[in-house]
C-alpha cells in the first residue's frame, strides 16, 4: 500500500442535464467505501466529487426549462448533494465547474498550453455529435452515426482551436506500458493501448460562441468557449489546490484513484494524462474503470424505461442495505445485473439471516444467561481460541484485498467470520449449558468469544454500512470506530461488555408481499390506459359490509376480511394493514369488485377487491357509501 499514508480518490463530475440514477449512486458509494477503508487503515484521505455544468446539453436543458443556465445548474447540483447526503457519502470537497477557482484554473491552463505552442487554431471540417459533445472523423463513425451513442451526427465546418495530443502519444504509450496498474482492470488497459495503436488526432478544445455560449471563455480568444471535457477534467487538480494552495496540492496530488465508468475511459486514460504531461503535472496513480449496472443484460436508458432510481430503493430497503448490495454484487471492472428480487435475496441471506440473526442470538443469550454483562474470562478453551484467531486473521487478509480493491471479497471474508460464529454457537450450544448447574463461567467464555469476533468482523463492514454497524457497536457499548489497529486493540482490552437491548438490525423482507404491493401500485398508476364504456359495464361493483377482519401471519400489510354481500359472505384479502387495524373495520359499508376471479395471496383465497383511494405518499382511505344502503346493492 502507498507508503506516504495519503490517499486521494475522485468520482467523475456528474453532468447536470438530468437527475442522478443508480450508476451515479454506485460510483459515489464505491468511492466513499474505498475512502472509508483507507481512513480505517490510518491514511490521511481526501475525497472529491461534484458536478459538470457547462456545455451544449446543459445549455439546451436550461433553455427547455426557461431558466438561466447558472440557476439551472444551481438547482441540479443541489439534487446531487441531497442524494449524497441521503446515501451517507462523506466527501471532502464538492466541486462545481462553475466555481470561480475552477474557471481560473481552466483559463490559466489554456493560456499556458497556448503560450507553449500546444494549442493552435485551424479550420475544421468534420462530424459532431451533440449528445456526446464530441467531434468525430469519417473513419470514426459507425454506419454514419456516433460510435459512442449511435445517434445522428452533424457535418460542421468552422475555425477552432486544437490541442496537440499527437505530440505526446508515444510518451503515453510508454507510461502505460511502464506503469502496469495505471489503468485497471488490465483488460481496460489493453483497450487503451489498442486505441493508441492508431495515430492520435489532435483534440478540438474550443466551441464558437455563435454555436455555444455556455462555457468558460478562452483567455486568448473571447469568441470561443472551452470544450466541456477539457474543462471538466481539470477539476481533479483544481480540487487538490492547484494554483491556489500549493501546500495542499503537494500533500494531495497525484490522485490515487480516479473512479470512472467504462464509457468515459478514453477521455480519462488518453486526454487527461496528456493534458497533465503538457502542463508539467504528474499523472494520477490509477484510473479505475468499473462496469455498468444492467437490467436483463441490457444497459439502462430513459428511452427503454429501465432506469433504476436510487431514492426509491433507499426509501424501501434502507440506505445501508442498498450500499451493501451494490458493493457485494459487482466485481470491479465487470458489468452486473440489477434486479429488485436479487437485492431482496441478498439482504435476507447475508444481512437478515447471517449478520442480523447472529446479533440477535448473542444479544438475547447475554441478557437471558448473564444479565446483560459479559466479563473478560481468565482463560479460554481451544475452540474459543480458534474462532478468535480466525477473526483476527482478517487483519492479515483485508489489506491485500483492499490494495486490489476487491471489495466484494472483503465483504465475503467478513461474512465468513459471521457464519463461523453462528457455527461456533451451534457447536458450543450455550442454551443447553444454561439448563445445567454451574455453567455460567463457560457460557460467559462462549458469549465473550462470539462478541469479540462479531465486533472484529463489524469493523470491516463499517465502511459499507456505517449507520447499521454503528448501531451494532453501540449495543456492545462501543461509541466510535477509529483505525483498524486501534479498534482491534480496544476490543481485545475490553474487561467487560455492557450490552444494551437491540431491535432487529435487518428485518427479513417478505418478497411476496413486496411484489404483490408493487403489482397493486402499478395497476393504480397506469391511469393513461383508457377503457370503453363496455369495459366499465363488465365490472360488478357492489356494496358490502365488513363483518370480520384479522391480520395475516407473516405480513404487516395484508388483512383477511369476511364481507357480507346481500345474503352471501365472501373473503377478501386486502393490502390495507398499514392503514387500518382489523377492529376498526368491522361494520364499515364499503364498495367491492364482486366479479373478480379468485386469487391466492399469502396462502389465503381472495374472492374480490375492495376500492380505496391512496395518496402517492400518504394515507389510504376506503371508499364507503354516505347513506344507509343494504349490502349487495349494485353500484351503477
C-alpha positions as CSV (number, residue, x, y, z in Angstrom):
1,X,0.0,0.0,0.0
2,X,1.1,3.6,-0.5
3,X,3.8,4.3,2.0
4,X,3.1,8.0,2.1
5,X,-0.1,7.3,4.1
6,X,-2.1,9.8,2.0
7,X,-4.9,8.9,-0.2
8,X,-6.8,10.9,-2.8
9,X,-9.9,9.5,-4.6
10,X,-12.3,11.1,-7.1
11,X,-15.5,10.3,-8.8
12,X,-16.3,11.7,-12.3
13,X,-18.1,15.0,-12.3
14,X,-21.7,14.2,-12.9
15,X,-23.4,16.1,-15.7
16,X,-26.3,18.2,-14.6
17,X,-28.6,17.8,-17.6
18,X,-30.6,15.1,-15.7
19,X,-31.3,13.7,-12.2
20,X,-28.9,11.1,-10.7
21,X,-29.6,7.4,-11.3
22,X,-28.1,4.1,-9.9
23,X,-24.9,4.5,-12.0
24,X,-24.1,7.8,-10.3
25,X,-25.0,6.3,-6.9
26,X,-22.8,3.3,-7.4
27,X,-19.7,5.2,-8.4
28,X,-20.1,7.6,-5.5
29,X,-20.8,4.9,-2.9
30,X,-17.8,2.9,-4.2
31,X,-15.6,6.0,-3.7
32,X,-17.0,6.5,-0.3
33,X,-16.5,2.9,0.8
34,X,-12.9,2.8,-0.6
35,X,-12.1,6.2,1.1
36,X,-13.5,4.9,4.5
37,X,-11.4,1.8,4.2
38,X,-8.2,3.7,3.7
39,X,-9.1,6.0,6.5
40,X,-9.6,2.9,8.7
41,X,-6.0,1.9,7.9
42,X,-4.6,5.2,9.1
43,X,-4.4,7.1,5.8
44,X,-5.0,10.9,5.5
45,X,-7.7,10.7,2.9
46,X,-9.2,13.3,0.5
47,X,-12.4,12.5,-1.4
48,X,-13.6,14.7,-4.3
49,X,-16.9,14.6,-6.2
50,X,-19.0,17.3,-7.9
51,X,-20.9,18.4,-11.0
52,X,-20.0,19.2,-14.6
53,X,-22.1,22.2,-15.5
54,X,-21.0,23.6,-18.9
55,X,-21.7,22.5,-22.5
56,X,-24.4,22.2,-25.1
57,X,-26.6,19.7,-23.3
58,X,-26.8,22.0,-20.2
59,X,-27.5,25.0,-22.4
60,X,-30.3,23.1,-24.2
61,X,-31.8,21.7,-21.0
62,X,-31.8,25.1,-19.3
63,X,-33.4,26.7,-22.3
64,X,-36.1,24.0,-22.4
65,X,-36.8,24.8,-18.7
66,X,-36.8,28.5,-19.4
67,X,-34.1,29.1,-16.8
68,X,-30.8,30.9,-16.8
69,X,-28.1,28.2,-17.2
70,X,-26.4,29.1,-13.9
71,X,-29.7,29.0,-12.0
72,X,-30.5,25.7,-13.7
73,X,-27.1,24.3,-12.6
74,X,-27.6,25.6,-9.0
75,X,-30.8,23.6,-8.7
76,X,-29.5,20.4,-10.2
77,X,-26.2,20.4,-8.2
78,X,-28.3,20.5,-5.0
79,X,-30.2,17.4,-6.2
80,X,-26.9,15.5,-6.3
81,X,-25.7,16.9,-2.9
82,X,-29.0,15.9,-1.3
83,X,-28.7,12.4,-2.7
84,X,-25.1,12.1,-1.5
85,X,-26.3,13.2,2.0
86,X,-29.0,10.5,2.0
87,X,-26.5,7.9,0.8
88,X,-24.2,8.8,3.7
89,X,-21.4,10.0,1.4
90,X,-18.6,11.6,3.3
91,X,-16.8,13.7,0.6
92,X,-14.3,16.3,1.5
93,X,-15.0,18.7,-1.4
94,X,-17.9,19.0,-3.8
95,X,-16.6,20.9,-6.8
96,X,-18.6,22.6,-9.5
97,X,-17.2,23.6,-12.8
98,X,-18.9,26.9,-12.5
99,X,-16.8,27.7,-9.3
100,X,-14.6,30.8,-9.6
101,X,-11.4,28.9,-8.7
102,X,-12.1,26.2,-11.3
103,X,-12.7,28.8,-14.0
104,X,-9.4,30.4,-13.2
105,X,-7.5,27.1,-13.3
106,X,-9.0,26.3,-16.7
107,X,-8.1,29.6,-18.2
108,X,-4.6,29.6,-16.7
109,X,-4.1,26.1,-18.1
110,X,-5.3,27.1,-21.5
111,X,-3.1,30.1,-21.6
112,X,0.0,28.1,-20.5
113,X,-0.6,25.5,-23.2
114,X,-1.3,28.2,-25.8
115,X,1.9,30.1,-24.9
116,X,3.9,26.8,-25.1
117,X,2.6,26.2,-28.6
118,X,0.5,23.1,-27.6
119,X,-2.8,24.9,-28.7
120,X,-3.2,26.2,-32.2
121,X,-6.0,27.5,-34.5
122,X,-7.1,25.6,-37.6
123,X,-10.1,25.1,-39.8
124,X,-12.2,22.0,-39.0
125,X,-14.4,20.0,-41.4
126,X,-15.9,17.0,-39.7
127,X,-18.8,15.4,-37.8
128,X,-20.2,16.5,-34.5
129,X,-22.3,14.6,-32.0
130,X,-24.4,17.0,-29.9
131,X,-25.4,14.5,-27.1
132,X,-21.7,13.5,-26.6
133,X,-20.4,17.0,-27.5
134,X,-17.6,15.4,-29.5
135,X,-16.1,15.7,-32.9
136,X,-15.5,12.6,-35.0
137,X,-13.7,11.9,-38.2
138,X,-15.3,10.0,-41.1
139,X,-13.4,6.8,-40.1
140,X,-14.7,7.0,-36.5
141,X,-18.3,6.8,-37.5
142,X,-20.2,3.5,-37.4
143,X,-22.9,3.3,-40.1
144,X,-22.7,7.1,-40.3
145,X,-23.5,7.5,-36.6
146,X,-21.7,8.4,-33.4
147,X,-19.5,5.5,-32.3
148,X,-20.3,6.2,-28.6
149,X,-24.1,6.7,-28.6
150,X,-25.2,5.5,-32.0
151,X,-27.1,8.8,-32.7
152,X,-27.1,11.1,-35.7
153,X,-24.1,13.4,-36.2
154,X,-24.0,16.9,-37.9
155,X,-21.5,18.0,-40.5
156,X,-19.7,21.1,-39.3
157,X,-17.1,23.3,-40.9
158,X,-15.6,26.0,-38.8
159,X,-12.5,27.5,-37.3
160,X,-11.5,26.1,-33.9
161,X,-8.5,25.6,-31.6
162,X,-6.8,22.3,-31.2
163,X,-4.6,20.7,-28.5
164,X,-1.5,18.8,-29.8
165,X,-2.3,15.4,-28.3
166,X,-0.4,13.7,-31.1
167,X,2.8,15.2,-29.8
168,X,2.5,13.1,-26.6
169,X,1.2,9.9,-28.0
170,X,4.5,7.9,-27.7
171,X,5.0,9.3,-24.1
172,X,1.6,8.0,-23.1
173,X,2.1,4.5,-24.6
174,X,5.5,4.2,-22.7
175,X,3.9,5.4,-19.5
176,X,1.1,2.9,-19.7
177,X,3.5,0.1,-20.5
178,X,5.9,1.1,-17.7
179,X,3.1,1.5,-15.2
180,X,1.1,-1.7,-15.5
181,X,-1.6,-0.7,-13.0
182,X,-2.1,2.9,-14.4
183,X,-5.3,1.7,-16.0
184,X,-7.2,-1.0,-14.2
185,X,-8.5,-3.6,-14.7
186,X,-5.9,-4.9,-17.1
187,X,-8.4,-5.6,-19.9
188,X,-9.3,-1.9,-19.9
189,X,-5.6,-1.0,-20.1
190,X,-5.3,-3.3,-23.2
191,X,-8.3,-1.4,-24.7
192,X,-6.5,1.9,-24.3
193,X,-3.2,0.5,-25.8
194,X,-5.3,-0.8,-28.7
195,X,-6.8,2.7,-29.2
196,X,-3.3,4.2,-29.2
197,X,-2.0,1.8,-32.0
198,X,-3.7,4.2,-34.4
199,X,-2.4,7.8,-35.0
200,X,-3.8,10.0,-32.3
201,X,-5.8,13.0,-33.6
202,X,-5.3,16.4,-32.0
203,X,-8.2,17.4,-29.8
204,X,-10.6,20.3,-30.7
205,X,-10.8,22.2,-27.4
206,X,-13.0,25.1,-28.4
207,X,-16.5,25.8,-29.4
208,X,-17.5,29.1,-31.1
209,X,-19.8,31.3,-29.0
210,X,-22.1,31.6,-32.1
211,X,-23.0,27.9,-31.6
212,X,-22.4,27.5,-27.8
213,X,-22.3,30.3,-25.3
214,X,-22.5,28.4,-22.0
215,X,-18.8,27.6,-21.2
216,X,-15.6,29.0,-20.0
217,X,-14.2,31.7,-22.4
218,X,-10.8,31.0,-24.0
219,X,-8.4,33.5,-22.4
220,X,-6.7,34.1,-25.8
221,X,-9.9,34.4,-27.9
222,X,-13.2,35.7,-26.3
223,X,-15.2,34.5,-29.3
224,X,-14.8,30.9,-28.2
225,X,-15.5,28.8,-25.1
226,X,-13.7,25.8,-23.8
227,X,-14.7,22.2,-24.8
228,X,-16.6,20.8,-21.9
229,X,-14.4,17.7,-21.4
230,X,-11.2,19.7,-21.4
231,X,-12.8,22.0,-18.8
232,X,-14.2,19.2,-16.6
233,X,-11.1,17.0,-16.4
234,X,-9.1,19.8,-14.9
235,X,-11.4,19.7,-11.8
236,X,-9.2,16.9,-10.3
237,X,-6.3,19.3,-9.9
238,X,-8.5,22.3,-9.0
239,X,-10.0,20.3,-6.2
240,X,-6.5,19.4,-5.0
241,X,-5.4,23.0,-4.7
242,X,-3.6,23.6,-8.0
243,X,-2.5,27.3,-8.4
244,X,-4.4,28.4,-5.2
245,X,-3.0,26.2,-2.5
246,X,0.5,24.8,-3.2
247,X,0.8,23.2,0.2
248,X,-2.4,21.4,-0.2
249,X,-1.6,20.4,-3.8
250,X,1.8,19.0,-2.8
251,X,0.2,16.9,0.0
252,X,-2.7,15.7,-2.1
253,X,-1.7,15.2,-5.7
254,X,-1.3,12.9,-7.5
255,X,-4.7,11.3,-7.2
256,X,-4.5,7.7,-6.1
257,X,-7.7,6.7,-7.9
258,X,-9.9,8.3,-10.5
259,X,-13.1,6.2,-10.5
260,X,-14.9,6.2,-13.8
261,X,-17.5,4.3,-15.8
262,X,-16.1,2.3,-18.7
263,X,-17.8,4.7,-21.2
264,X,-15.5,7.6,-20.3
265,X,-12.3,5.6,-20.4
266,X,-10.7,7.3,-23.4
267,X,-11.2,10.8,-22.0
268,X,-9.6,9.8,-18.7
269,X,-6.9,7.4,-19.9
270,X,-5.8,9.3,-23.0
271,X,-6.9,13.0,-22.9
272,X,-6.3,13.6,-19.2
273,X,-2.7,12.2,-18.7
274,X,-1.6,14.0,-21.9
275,X,-3.1,17.3,-20.7
276,X,-1.2,16.8,-17.4
277,X,2.1,16.0,-19.2
278,X,1.7,19.2,-21.3
279,X,1.1,21.2,-18.1
280,X,4.1,19.5,-16.4
281,X,2.0,17.9,-13.7
282,X,2.4,14.3,-12.5
283,X,-0.3,11.9,-13.8
284,X,-2.7,10.1,-11.4
285,X,-1.6,6.8,-10.0
286,X,-4.6,4.7,-11.1
287,X,-7.6,5.1,-13.4
288,X,-10.2,2.5,-12.4
289,X,-12.9,1.9,-15.0
290,X,-15.9,0.0,-13.5
291,X,-18.7,-1.8,-15.3
292,X,-22.3,-0.9,-15.8
293,X,-25.4,-2.0,-13.9
294,X,-27.6,-3.8,-16.4
295,X,-31.3,-4.8,-16.4
296,X,-31.7,-8.2,-18.0
297,X,-28.2,-7.8,-19.5
298,X,-29.2,-4.6,-21.2
299,X,-27.9,-1.1,-20.5
300,X,-30.2,1.2,-18.6
301,X,-31.6,4.1,-20.5
302,X,-34.5,6.5,-20.2
303,X,-35.8,5.6,-23.7
304,X,-36.1,1.9,-22.6
305,X,-37.8,2.9,-19.3
306,X,-35.4,0.7,-17.3
307,X,-33.6,3.3,-15.2
308,X,-33.3,2.4,-11.5
309,X,-33.9,5.3,-9.2
310,X,-31.8,5.1,-6.0
311,X,-34.1,7.2,-3.8
312,X,-37.0,4.8,-4.3
313,X,-34.8,1.8,-3.3
314,X,-33.4,3.7,-0.3
315,X,-36.9,4.6,1.0
316,X,-37.9,1.0,0.5
317,X,-35.0,-1.0,1.9
318,X,-32.8,1.5,3.8
319,X,-29.5,3.2,2.9
320,X,-27.1,0.6,4.3
321,X,-28.8,-2.4,2.7
322,X,-28.7,-0.5,-0.7
323,X,-25.0,0.3,-0.2
324,X,-24.3,-3.3,0.8
325,X,-26.0,-4.8,-2.2
326,X,-24.1,-2.6,-4.7
327,X,-20.7,-3.3,-3.2
328,X,-21.4,-7.0,-2.7
329,X,-22.9,-7.8,-6.1
330,X,-20.5,-6.1,-8.6
331,X,-17.0,-7.4,-9.2
332,X,-14.9,-4.3,-10.0
333,X,-14.4,-3.7,-13.7
334,X,-17.2,-6.0,-14.8
335,X,-20.9,-5.4,-15.5
336,X,-23.5,-6.7,-13.1
337,X,-27.2,-7.3,-13.5
338,X,-29.6,-5.5,-11.2
339,X,-33.0,-6.8,-10.1
340,X,-35.0,-5.8,-7.0
341,X,-35.6,-9.5,-6.4
342,X,-31.9,-10.3,-6.2
343,X,-31.4,-7.3,-3.9
344,X,-34.1,-8.7,-1.5
345,X,-32.5,-12.2,-1.7
346,X,-29.1,-10.7,-0.8
347,X,-30.4,-8.7,2.1
348,X,-32.3,-11.6,3.5
349,X,-29.5,-14.1,3.1
350,X,-26.5,-12.0,4.2
351,X,-27.9,-9.3,6.4
352,X,-31.1,-10.7,8.0
353,X,-30.2,-14.4,8.2
354,X,-26.5,-14.2,8.9
355,X,-25.5,-10.9,10.5
356,X,-28.8,-9.8,11.9
357,X,-29.7,-13.2,13.3
358,X,-26.3,-13.6,14.9
359,X,-26.5,-10.3,16.6
360,X,-30.0,-11.1,17.9
361,X,-28.9,-14.5,19.2
362,X,-25.9,-13.1,21.1
363,X,-28.0,-10.2,22.5
364,X,-30.8,-12.4,23.8
365,X,-28.4,-15.0,25.3
366,X,-26.3,-12.4,27.1
367,X,-29.5,-11.0,28.7
368,X,-31.0,-14.4,29.4
369,X,-27.9,-16.0,30.9
370,X,-25.6,-13.2,32.0
371,X,-28.0,-10.3,32.9
372,X,-26.6,-8.3,30.0
373,X,-23.0,-8.2,31.3
374,X,-20.0,-10.1,29.7
375,X,-16.8,-10.3,31.6
376,X,-13.4,-10.9,30.0
377,X,-12.6,-14.6,31.0
378,X,-9.3,-15.6,32.7
379,X,-8.9,-18.5,30.2
380,X,-10.5,-19.9,27.1
381,X,-10.9,-23.3,25.6
382,X,-9.3,-24.4,22.3
383,X,-12.5,-24.0,20.3
384,X,-12.8,-20.4,21.6
385,X,-9.1,-19.6,20.7
386,X,-9.6,-21.0,17.2
387,X,-12.6,-18.7,16.5
388,X,-10.7,-15.6,17.9
389,X,-7.7,-16.5,15.7
390,X,-10.0,-16.8,12.7
391,X,-11.5,-13.3,13.2
392,X,-8.1,-11.8,14.0
393,X,-6.8,-13.2,10.7
394,X,-8.9,-10.6,8.9
395,X,-6.1,-8.2,9.7
396,X,-3.8,-10.2,7.5
397,X,-6.2,-10.7,4.6
398,X,-8.0,-7.4,4.2
399,X,-5.0,-5.0,3.4
400,X,-4.0,-7.1,0.4
401,X,-7.6,-7.3,-0.8
402,X,-8.0,-3.6,-0.3
403,X,-4.9,-2.9,-2.3
404,X,-6.6,-4.7,-5.2
405,X,-10.0,-3.1,-4.4
406,X,-11.7,-6.5,-4.1
407,X,-14.5,-5.1,-2.0
408,X,-16.9,-7.9,-2.7
409,X,-14.2,-10.4,-1.4
410,X,-13.6,-8.2,1.7
411,X,-17.3,-8.4,2.4
412,X,-17.3,-12.2,1.9
413,X,-14.3,-12.7,4.2
414,X,-16.1,-10.6,6.9
415,X,-19.3,-12.6,6.4
416,X,-17.4,-15.8,6.6
417,X,-16.4,-14.9,10.1
418,X,-20.0,-14.1,10.9
419,X,-21.1,-17.6,9.6
420,X,-18.3,-19.2,11.6
421,X,-19.6,-17.5,14.8
422,X,-23.0,-19.0,14.1
423,X,-21.5,-22.4,13.6
424,X,-19.4,-22.0,16.8
425,X,-22.6,-21.2,18.8
426,X,-24.2,-24.4,17.4
427,X,-21.2,-26.4,18.5
428,X,-20.9,-24.9,22.0
429,X,-24.7,-24.6,22.5
430,X,-24.8,-22.2,25.5
431,X,-28.6,-22.7,25.6
432,X,-28.0,-26.3,26.6
433,X,-25.4,-25.3,29.2
434,X,-27.9,-22.9,30.7
435,X,-30.1,-25.9,31.7
436,X,-27.2,-27.4,33.7
437,X,-25.8,-26.2,37.1
438,X,-22.6,-24.2,37.5
439,X,-22.1,-23.4,33.8
440,X,-22.2,-19.6,34.0
441,X,-18.4,-19.3,33.6
442,X,-18.4,-21.4,30.4
443,X,-21.4,-19.5,29.0
444,X,-19.5,-16.3,29.6
445,X,-16.5,-17.6,27.8
446,X,-18.6,-18.6,24.8
447,X,-20.5,-15.3,24.6
448,X,-17.3,-13.3,25.1
449,X,-15.7,-15.2,22.2
450,X,-18.7,-14.7,20.0
451,X,-19.0,-11.0,20.9
452,X,-15.3,-10.2,20.3
453,X,-15.5,-12.0,16.9
454,X,-18.6,-10.2,15.7
455,X,-17.1,-6.9,16.7
456,X,-13.9,-7.5,14.7
457,X,-15.9,-8.5,11.6
458,X,-18.1,-5.5,12.1
459,X,-15.0,-3.2,11.9
460,X,-14.6,-4.3,8.2
461,X,-18.3,-3.9,7.4
462,X,-18.4,-0.4,8.8
463,X,-17.2,1.4,5.6
464,X,-20.0,-0.4,3.7
465,X,-22.8,0.1,6.2
466,X,-21.7,2.9,8.6
467,X,-25.1,3.6,10.2
468,X,-26.2,0.0,10.9
469,X,-22.7,-1.0,12.1
470,X,-22.7,2.0,14.5
471,X,-26.0,0.6,16.0
472,X,-24.3,-2.8,16.3
473,X,-21.2,-1.4,18.0
474,X,-23.3,0.8,20.3
475,X,-25.2,-2.2,21.5
476,X,-21.9,-3.5,22.8
477,X,-21.0,-0.2,24.4
478,X,-18.6,1.0,21.7
479,X,-19.2,4.5,20.5
480,X,-16.5,5.1,17.9
481,X,-14.6,3.4,15.1
482,X,-11.1,4.7,14.8
483,X,-8.3,2.9,12.9
484,X,-8.4,-0.8,12.5
485,X,-5.4,-1.2,14.7
486,X,-6.9,0.9,17.5
487,X,-10.3,-0.7,17.2
488,X,-8.9,-4.2,17.4
489,X,-6.7,-3.2,20.4
490,X,-9.7,-1.6,22.1
491,X,-11.9,-4.7,21.6
492,X,-9.2,-7.1,22.9
493,X,-8.7,-4.9,26.0
494,X,-12.4,-4.8,27.0
495,X,-12.6,-6.1,30.5
496,X,-16.4,-6.2,30.4
497,X,-19.1,-5.6,27.9
498,X,-22.3,-4.0,29.0
499,X,-24.9,-4.9,26.3
500,X,-28.0,-2.8,25.5
501,X,-31.0,-4.5,24.0
502,X,-31.4,-4.0,20.3
503,X,-34.2,-4.4,17.7
504,X,-33.7,-6.5,14.6
505,X,-30.8,-4.8,12.7
506,X,-32.1,-6.1,9.3
507,X,-35.7,-7.3,9.4
508,X,-36.4,-10.1,6.9
509,X,-38.2,-8.8,3.8
510,X,-41.3,-10.7,2.6
511,X,-40.6,-10.9,-1.1
512,X,-44.1,-12.0,-2.0
513,X,-45.5,-9.1,-0.1
514,X,-43.2,-6.6,-1.8
515,X,-44.1,-7.8,-5.3
516,X,-47.8,-8.1,-4.5
517,X,-47.7,-4.4,-3.4
518,X,-45.7,-3.4,-6.5
519,X,-48.3,-5.1,-8.7
520,X,-51.1,-3.3,-7.0
521,X,-49.4,0.1,-7.2
522,X,-48.6,-0.5,-10.9
523,X,-52.3,-1.1,-11.6
524,X,-53.1,2.2,-9.8
525,X,-50.5,4.2,-11.6
526,X,-51.4,3.1,-15.1
527,X,-54.1,5.7,-15.4
528,X,-53.4,6.5,-19.1
529,X,-54.8,3.2,-20.4
530,X,-58.3,4.5,-21.4
531,X,-61.1,1.9,-21.5
532,X,-64.5,1.9,-23.2
533,X,-67.9,2.1,-21.5
534,X,-68.4,-1.6,-22.4
535,X,-65.4,-2.4,-20.3
536,X,-66.9,-0.5,-17.4
537,X,-70.1,-2.4,-17.7
538,X,-68.2,-5.7,-17.1
539,X,-67.4,-4.6,-13.6
540,X,-69.9,-5.8,-11.0
541,X,-69.5,-3.2,-8.3
542,X,-71.4,-4.0,-5.1
543,X,-72.0,-2.5,-1.7
544,X,-70.6,-4.9,1.0
545,X,-70.4,-4.8,4.8
546,X,-67.3,-6.0,6.7
547,X,-68.4,-8.5,9.4
548,X,-64.9,-9.9,10.3
549,X,-61.3,-8.7,9.9
550,X,-58.0,-10.2,11.0
551,X,-54.3,-10.0,10.3
552,X,-52.5,-12.5,8.1
553,X,-49.5,-14.0,9.7
554,X,-46.0,-13.0,8.4
555,X,-47.5,-9.9,6.7
556,X,-47.9,-6.4,8.1
557,X,-49.8,-5.2,5.0
558,X,-52.4,-7.9,4.3
559,X,-55.7,-8.2,6.1
560,X,-58.2,-11.1,5.7
561,X,-61.8,-9.7,5.6
562,X,-65.1,-11.5,5.7
563,X,-67.7,-9.3,3.9
564,X,-71.5,-9.6,3.6
565,X,-72.8,-9.1,0.0
566,X,-76.5,-9.4,0.2
567,X,-77.2,-12.9,1.5
568,X,-73.7,-14.2,0.7
569,X,-70.4,-14.0,2.5
570,X,-67.1,-13.5,0.7
571,X,-63.5,-13.5,1.8
572,X,-61.3,-10.7,0.5
573,X,-57.5,-10.3,1.1
574,X,-56.6,-6.6,1.1
575,X,-53.3,-4.7,1.4
576,X,-54.5,-2.2,3.9
577,X,-52.9,-3.4,7.1
578,X,-50.6,-0.4,7.4
579,X,-53.6,1.9,7.4
580,X,-56.3,0.2,9.3
581,X,-56.5,-2.0,12.5
582,X,-58.8,-5.0,12.0
583,X,-61.1,-3.9,14.8
584,X,-61.9,-0.5,13.3
585,X,-63.0,-2.1,10.0
586,X,-65.8,-4.2,11.4
587,X,-69.2,-2.7,10.5
588,X,-67.9,-0.5,7.7
589,X,-70.0,-0.4,4.5
590,X,-67.6,-0.4,1.5
591,X,-67.6,-0.9,-2.3
592,X,-66.1,-4.0,-3.8
593,X,-65.5,-5.5,-7.2
594,X,-67.7,-8.6,-6.9
595,X,-66.9,-10.5,-10.1
596,X,-63.1,-10.7,-9.8
597,X,-61.6,-14.1,-10.4
598,X,-60.5,-15.7,-7.1
599,X,-56.7,-15.5,-6.4
600,X,-54.5,-16.9,-3.7
601,X,-52.4,-14.3,-1.6
602,X,-50.1,-15.5,1.2
603,X,-52.0,-18.8,1.2
604,X,-55.4,-17.2,1.5
605,X,-58.2,-17.1,-1.2
606,X,-59.4,-13.7,-2.1
607,X,-62.7,-13.5,-3.9
608,X,-62.9,-9.9,-4.7
609,X,-61.3,-6.5,-4.4
610,X,-62.3,-3.5,-2.3
611,X,-62.0,0.0,-3.6
612,X,-59.8,2.6,-1.9
613,X,-58.1,5.9,-2.6
614,X,-54.4,6.3,-1.9
615,X,-52.3,9.4,-2.0
616,X,-48.9,8.9,-3.7
617,X,-47.0,9.2,-0.4
618,X,-49.7,9.5,2.1
619,X,-52.8,7.9,3.6
620,X,-55.2,5.3,2.2
621,X,-58.9,5.7,2.6
622,X,-61.6,3.1,1.9
623,X,-64.5,4.0,-0.4
624,X,-67.7,3.9,1.6
625,X,-71.3,4.9,1.0
626,X,-72.7,8.0,2.6
627,X,-76.2,6.7,3.3
628,X,-77.7,3.5,4.8
629,X,-77.6,1.2,1.8
630,X,-78.2,-2.5,2.0
631,X,-75.2,-4.8,1.3
632,X,-75.4,-6.4,-2.1
633,X,-76.8,-3.2,-3.7
634,X,-75.3,-2.7,-7.2
635,X,-73.2,0.4,-7.9
636,X,-74.2,1.9,-11.2
